[in-house]
Amino acid sequence: MDDTGTVVAFWAMAIMTVGSALMVGAVRNLIHAVIFLVLSFLGVAGLYITLSADFVGVVQILIYSGAISILVIFAIVLTPRAGRDNSETSMLVPGVVIAGLVATMLSYAAIETDWNISSREGFEETAQAIGEALLDKYILPFEVAGALMLVAMLGAIIIVRAEGAESETVEVEEVEE
């Protein structure tokens, strides 16, 4: 990480990641919190890529920025409006105290650790080898996992539509009475 551009990109990603992670807890709107969470996930992926861990960075984008964020958005959308108001809680003070203790311990560990920097070469790229393995040797498990995820998604959509149709029927019957 001797290149000036890489160092600048690393610090920009680090600031973006920490800032958006702090905003996740600071905003009152859950949709905005999810957007900041996605931004934080993308920042972590950028950090991995600047540290020559290209495969982990791509997996971070696919799994966390994509799948986990979609799952959180589905959970928010499917939760009744009254259950997601993000109101004040009695756990605010203990949460802030615990977060402060964790931040203090991490800062102490980062400052007091003797960081021996080795002069070895960067990591070799692994994404191409893993991609070739997934599409050659492990094609069957890869396809089965994809089909399983598709069936799970379709099942979730069918369940939600069935519950939505039942609630609409109950509302229509109540209005008619």
Phi and psi in degrees as GROMACS dihedral restraints (atoms count N, CA, C in turn):
[ dihedral_restraints ]
;  ai    aj    ak    al  type     phi  dphi    fc
    3     4     5     6     1   -86.9    20    10
    4     5     6     7     1   -21.9    20    10
    6     7     8     9     1   -66.3    20    10
    7     8     9    10     1   134.0    20    10
    9    10    11    12     1   -61.9    20    10
   10    11    12    13     1   -41.1    20    10
   12    13    14    15     1   -62.1    20    10
   13    14    15    16     1   -39.3    20    10
   15    16    17    18     1   -66.4    20    10
   16    17    18    19     1   -40.9    20    10
   18    19    20    21     1   -65.0    20    10
   19    20    21    22     1   -43.0    20    10
   21    22    23    24     1   -63.8    20    10
   22    23    24    25     1   -43.1    20    10
   24    25    26    27     1   -63.4    20    10
   25    26    27    28     1   -40.4    20    10
   27    28    29    30     1   -59.4    20    10
   28    29    30    31     1   -49.3    20    10
   30    31    32    33     1   -69.0    20    10
   31    32    33    34     1   -34.9    20    10
   33    34    35    36     1   -64.5    20    10
   34    35    36    37     1   -43.2    20    10
   36    37    38    39     1   -65.7    20    10
   37    38    39    40     1   -38.4    20    10
   39    40    41    42     1   -64.1    20    10
   40    41    42    43     1   -44.4    20    10
   42    43    44    45     1   -65.5    20    10
   43    44    45    46     1   -42.7    20    10
   45    46    47    48     1   -62.9    20    10
   46    47    48    49     1   -41.6    20    10
   48    49    50    51     1   -65.2    20    10
   49    50    51    52     1   -48.7    20    10
   51    52    53    54     1   -67.4    20    10
   52    53    54    55     1   -42.2    20    10
   54    55    56    57     1   -62.4    20    10
   55    56    57    58     1   -45.4    20    10
   57    58    59    60     1   -71.0    20    10
   58    59    60    61     1   -31.5    20    10
   60    61    62    63     1   -66.0    20    10
   61    62    63    64     1   -38.1    20    10
   63    64    65    66     1   -66.8    20    10
   64    65    66    67     1   -37.1    20    10
   66    67    68    69     1   -67.9    20    10
   67    68    69    70     1   -27.5    20    10
   69    70    71    72     1   -57.0    20    10
   70    71    72    73     1   -41.2    20    10
   72    73    74    75     1   -83.4    20    10
   73    74    75    76     1   -18.4    20    10
   75    76    77    78     1   -89.4    20    10
   76    77    78    79     1   -30.9    20    10
   78    79    80    81     1   -78.4    20    10
   79    80    81    82     1   153.7    20    10
   81    82    83    84     1   -95.8    20    10
   82    83    84    85     1   -21.1    20    10
   84    85    86    87     1   -90.8    20    10
   85    86    87    88     1   127.0    20    10
   87    88    89    90     1   -66.2    20    10
   88    89    90    91     1   -34.3    20    10
   90    91    92    93     1   -65.3    20    10
   91    92    93    94     1   -41.6    20    10
   93    94    95    96     1   -64.3    20    10
   94    95    96    97     1   -37.2    20    10
   96    97    98    99     1   -62.4    20    10
   97    98    99   100     1   -39.8    20    10
   99   100   101   102     1   -66.6    20    10
  100   101   102   103     1   -38.1    20    10
  102   103   104   105     1   -63.8    20    10
  103   104   105   106     1   -43.2    20    10
  105   106   107   108     1   -66.4    20    10
  106   107   108   109     1   -33.4    20    10
  108   109   110   111     1   -64.5    20    10
  109   110   111   112     1   -43.4    20    10
  111   112   113   114     1   -61.5    20    10
  112   113   114   115     1   -42.1    20    10
  114   115   116   117     1   -62.4    20    10
  115   116   117   118     1   -38.4    20    10
  117   118   119   120     1   -66.1    20    10
  118   119   120   121     1   -42.9    20    10
  120   121   122   123     1   -60.6    20    10
  121   122   123   124     1   -42.1    20    10
  123   124   125   126     1   -65.6    20    10
  124   125   126   127     1   -35.5    20    10
  126   127   128   129     1   -64.1    20    10
  127   128   129   130     1   -41.2    20    10
  129   130   131   132     1   -63.7    20    10
  130   131   132   133     1   -40.5    20    10
  132   133   134   135     1   -61.4    20    10
  133   134   135   136     1   -41.5    20    10
  135   136   137   138     1   -62.8    20    10
  136   137   138   139     1   -37.8    20    10
  138   139   140   141     1   -63.0    20    10
  139   140   141   142     1   -43.4    20    10
  141   142   143   144     1   -60.5    20    10
  142   143   144   145     1   -42.2    20    10
  144   145   146   147     1   -67.2    20    10
  145   146   147   148     1   -39.7    20    10
  147   148   149   150     1   -68.0    20    10
  148   149   150   151     1   -20.8    20    10
  150   151   152   153     1   -95.1    20    10
  151   152   153   154     1    15.7    20    10
  153   154   155   156     1    66.3    20    10
  154   155   156   157     1    27.0    20    10
  156   157   158   159     1  -108.2    20    10
  157   158   159   160     1    69.7    20    10
  159   160   161   162     1   -64.5    20    10
  160   161   162   163     1   -40.3    20    10
  162   163   164   165     1   -65.8    20    10
  163   164   165   166     1   -43.6    20    10
  165   166   167   168     1   -64.2    20    10
  166   167   168   169     1   -35.8    20    10
  168   169   170   171     1   -64.3    20    10
  169   170   171   172     1   -43.1    20    10
  171   172   173   174     1   -66.7    20    10
  172   173   174   175     1   -40.9    20    10
  174   175   176   177     1   -64.0    20    10
  175   176   177   178     1   -38.3    20    10
  177   178   179   180     1   -59.2    20    10
  178   179   180   181     1   -43.3    20    10
  180   181   182   183     1   -66.6    20    10
  181   182   183   184     1   -46.8    20    10
  183   184   185   186     1   -67.4    20    10
  184   185   186   187     1   -48.2    20    10
  186   187   188   189     1   -82.6    20    10
  187   188   189   190     1   -54.0    20    10
  189   190   191   192     1   -79.7    20    10
  190   191   192   193     1   -54.9    20    10
  192   193   194   195     1   -66.3    20    10
  193   194   195   196     1   -30.1    20    10
  195   196   197   198     1   -93.7    20    10
  196   197   198   199     1   -73.2    20    10
  198   199   200   201     1   -67.9    20    10
  199   200   201   202     1   -49.4    20    10
  201   202   203   204     1   -65.9    20    10
  202   203   204   205     1   -40.2    20    10
  204   205   206   207     1   -65.0    20    10
  205   206   207   208     1   -41.0    20    10
  207   208   209   210     1   -63.0    20    10
  208   209   210   211     1   -41.2    20    10
  210   211   212   213     1   -61.0    20    10
  211   212   213   214     1   -43.5    20    10
  213   214   215   216     1   -64.4    20    10
  214   215   216   217     1   -41.8    20    10
  216   217   218   219     1   -64.1    20    10
  217   218   219   220     1   -42.3    20    10
  219   220   221   222     1   -58.8    20    10
  220   221   222   223     1   -43.0    20    10
  222   223   224   225     1   -63.1    20    10
  223   224   225   226     1   -39.6    20    10
  225   226   227   228     1   -67.4    20    10
  226   227   228   229     1   -44.9    20    10
  228   229   230   231     1   -66.9    20    10
  229   230   231   232     1   -36.1    20    10
  231   232   233   234     1   -84.6    20    10
  232   233   234   235     1    -7.8    20    10
  234   235   236   237     1   -82.9    20    10
  235   236   237   238     1   137.7    20    10
  237   238   239   240     1   -57.6    20    10
  238   239   240   241     1   147.6    20    10
  240   241   242   243     1   -56.5    20    10
  241   242   243   244     1   -36.6    20    10
  243   244   245   246     1   -69.0    20    10
  244   245   246   247     1   -25.1    20    10
  246   247   248   249     1   -88.0    20    10
  247   248   249   250     1     1.0    20    10
  249   250   251   252     1  -131.5    20    10
  250   251   252   253     1    39.7    20    10
  252   253   254   255     1   -82.4    20    10
  253   254   255   256     1    -9.2    20    10
  255   256   257   258     1    55.6    20    10
  256   257   258   259     1    48.5    20    10
  258   259   260   261     1   -83.9    20    10
  259   260   261   262     1   175.6    20    10
  261   262   263   264     1   -63.2    20    10
  262   263   264   265     1   150.8    20    10
  264   265   266   267     1  -137.6    20    10
  265   266   267   268     1   160.6    20    10
  267   268   269   270     1   -77.2    20    10
  268   269   270   271     1    -7.7    20    10
  270   271   272   273     1   -91.2    20    10
  271   272   273   274     1     5.7    20    10
  273   274   275   276     1   -63.6    20    10
  274   275   276   277     1   -49.7    20    10
  276   277   278   279     1   -65.2    20    10
  277   278   279   280     1   -48.6    20    10
  279   280   281   282     1   -61.1    20    10
  280   281   282   283     1   -35.8    20    10
  282   283   284   285     1   -64.5    20    10
  283   284   285   286     1   -43.2    20    10
  285   286   287   288     1   -66.4    20    10
  286   287   288   289     1   -39.3    20    10
  288   289   290   291     1   -64.3    20    10
  289   290   291   292     1   -46.1    20    10
  291   292   293   294     1   -64.8    20    10
  292   293   294   295     1   -42.1    20    10
  294   295   296   297     1   -62.2    20    10
  295   296   297   298     1   -39.6    20    10
  297   298   299   300     1   -64.4    20    10
  298   299   300   301     1   -41.2    20    10
  300   301   302   303     1   -64.4    20    10
  301   302   303   304     1   -43.4    20    10
  303   304   305   306     1   -63.6    20    10
  304   305   306   307     1   -43.7    20    10
  306   307   308   309     1   -62.6    20    10
  307   308   309   310     1   -39.6    20    10
  309   310   311   312     1   -64.6    20    10
  310   311   312   313     1   -44.7    20    10
  312   313   314   315     1   -64.8    20    10
  313   314   315   316     1   -41.9    20    10
  315   316   317   318     1   -65.7    20    10
  316   317   318   319     1   -40.4    20    10
  318   319   320   321     1   -64.3    20    10
  319   320   321   322     1   -43.5    20    10
  321   322   323   324     1   -61.4    20    10
  322   323   324   325     1   -45.5    20    10
  324   325   326   327     1   -64.1    20    10
  325   326   327   328     1   -39.3    20    10
  327   328   329   330     1   -68.7    20    10
  328   329   330   331     1   -36.7    20    10
  330   331   332   333     1   -78.1    20    10
  331   332   333   334     1   -40.1    20    10
  333   334   335   336     1   -85.3    20    10
  334   335   336   337     1   -10.4    20    10
  336   337   338   339     1   -77.7    20    10
  337   338   339   340     1   137.5    20    10
  339   340   341   342     1   -85.3    20    10
  340   341   342   343     1   101.4    20    10
  342   343   344   345     1   -85.6    20    10
  343   344   345   346     1    96.4    20    10
  345   346   347   348     1   -81.0    20    10
  346   347   348   349     1   116.8    20    10
  348   349   350   351     1   -96.2    20    10
  349   350   351   352     1   119.8    20    10
  351   352   353   354     1   -82.5    20    10
  352   353   354   355     1   159.5    20    10
  354   355   356   357     1  -103.9    20    10
  355   356   357   358     1    30.6    20    10
  357   358   359   360     1   -82.2    20    10
  358   359   360   361     1   167.1    20    10
  360   361   362   363     1   -70.2    20    10
  361   362   363   364     1   165.9    20    10
  363   364   365   366     1   -68.7    20    10
  364   365   366   367     1   169.9    20    10
  366   367   368   369     1   -71.6    20    10
  367   368   369   370     1   149.6    20    10
  369   370   371   372     1   -83.1    20    10
  370   371   372   373     1   153.4    20    10
  372   373   374   375     1   -69.6    20    10
  373   374   375   376     1   133.9    20    10
  375   376   377   378     1  -116.3    20    10
  376   377   378   379     1   -11.9    20    10
  378   379   380   381     1   -62.1    20    10
  379   380   381   382     1   -38.9    20    10
  381   382   383   384     1   -66.8    20    10
  382   383   384   385     1   -43.2    20    10
  384   385   386   387     1   -65.2    20    10
  385   386   387   388     1   -40.1    20    10
  387   388   389   390     1   -68.4    20    10
  388   389   390   391     1   -40.4    20    10
  390   391   392   393     1   -62.4    20    10
  391   392   393   394     1   -42.5    20    10
  393   394   395   396     1   -64.8    20    10
  394   395   396   397     1   -38.0    20    10
  396   397   398   399     1   -66.2    20    10
  397   398   399   400     1   -40.2    20    10
  399   400   401   402     1   -66.8    20    10
  400   401   402   403     1   -31.5    20    10
  402   403   404   405     1   -98.7    20    10
  403   404   405   406     1     4.1    20    10
  405   406   407   408     1  -124.4    20    10
  406   407   408   409     1   -76.0    20    10
  408   409   410   411     1   -72.7    20    10
  409   410   411   412     1   -38.0    20    10
  411   412   413   414     1  -109.9    20    10
  412   413   414   415     1    32.9    20    10
  414   415   416   417     1   -65.9    20    10
  415   416   417   418     1   -39.4    20    10
  417   418   419   420     1   -65.1    20    10
  418   419   420   421     1   -51.9    20    10
  420   421   422   423     1   -59.9    20    10
  421   422   423   424     1   -35.3    20    10
  423   424   425   426     1   -63.3    20    10
  424   425   426   427     1   -45.7    20    10
  426   427   428   429     1   -69.2    20    10
  427   428   429   430     1   -38.8    20    10
  429   430   431   432     1   -64.0    20    10
  430   431   432   433     1   -41.8    20    10
  432   433   434   435     1   -63.0    20    10
  433   434   435   436     1   -40.6    20    10
  435   436   437   438     1   -63.8    20    10
  436   437   438   439     1   -43.6    20    10
  438   439   440   441     1   -65.3    20    10
  439   440   441   442     1   -39.0    20    10
  441   442   443   444     1   -62.9    20    10
  442   443   444   445     1   -41.4    20    10
  444   445   446   447     1   -66.1    20    10
  445   446   447   448     1   -38.3    20    10
  447   448   449   450     1   -63.9    20    10
  448   449   450   451     1   -44.3    20    10
  450   451   452   453     1   -64.9    20    10
  451   452   453   454     1   -40.6    20    10
  453   454   455   456     1   -62.8    20    10
  454   455   456   457     1   -41.9    20    10
  456   457   458   459     1   -64.3    20    10
  457   458   459   460     1   -45.3    20    10
  459   460   461   462     1   -64.0    20    10
  460   461   462   463     1   -39.7    20    10
  462   463   464   465     1   -61.7    20    10
  463   464   465   466     1   -42.0    20    10
  465   466   467   468     1   -63.7    20    10
  466   467   468   469     1   -40.3    20    10
  468   469   470   471     1   -65.4    20    10
  469   470   471   472     1   -42.0    20    10
  471   472   473   474     1   -64.4    20    10
  472   473   474   475     1   -42.5    20    10
  474   475   476   477     1   -62.8    20    10
  475   476   477   478     1   -44.5    20    10
  477   478   479   480     1   -65.4    20    10
  478   479   480   481     1   -42.1    20    10
  480   481   482   483     1   -64.8    20    10
  481   482   483   484     1   -39.1    20    10
  483   484   485   486     1   -65.3    20    10
  484   485   486   487     1   -42.5    20    10
  486   487   488   489     1   -67.0    20    10
  487   488   489   490     1   -38.1    20    10
  489   490   491   492     1   -65.4    20    10
  490   491   492   493     1   -37.9    20    10
  492   493   494   495     1   -67.6    20    10
  493   494   495   496     1   -37.9    20    10
  495   496   497   498     1   -65.8    20    10
  496   497   498   499     1   -41.3    20    10
  498   499   500   501     1   -68.8    20    10
  499   500   501   502     1   -33.9    20    10
  501   502   503   504     1   -67.2    20    10
  502   503   504   505     1   -37.3    20    10
  504   505   506   507     1   -64.2    20    10
  505   506   507   508     1   -42.7    20    10
  507   508   509   510     1   -64.3    20    10
  508   509   510   511     1   -42.1    20    10
  510   511   512   513     1   -64.0    20    10
  511   512   513   514     1   -40.2    20    10
  513   514   515   516     1   -65.1    20    10
  514   515   516   517     1   -41.8    20    10
  516   517   518   519     1   -64.3    20    10
  517   518   519   520     1   -38.8    20    10
  519   520   521   522     1   -66.4    20    10
  520   521   522   523     1   -38.0    20    10
  522   523   524   525     1   -67.2    20    10
  523   524   525   526     1   -39.4    20    10
  525   526   527   528     1   -66.4    20    10
  526   527   528   529     1   -31.0    20    10
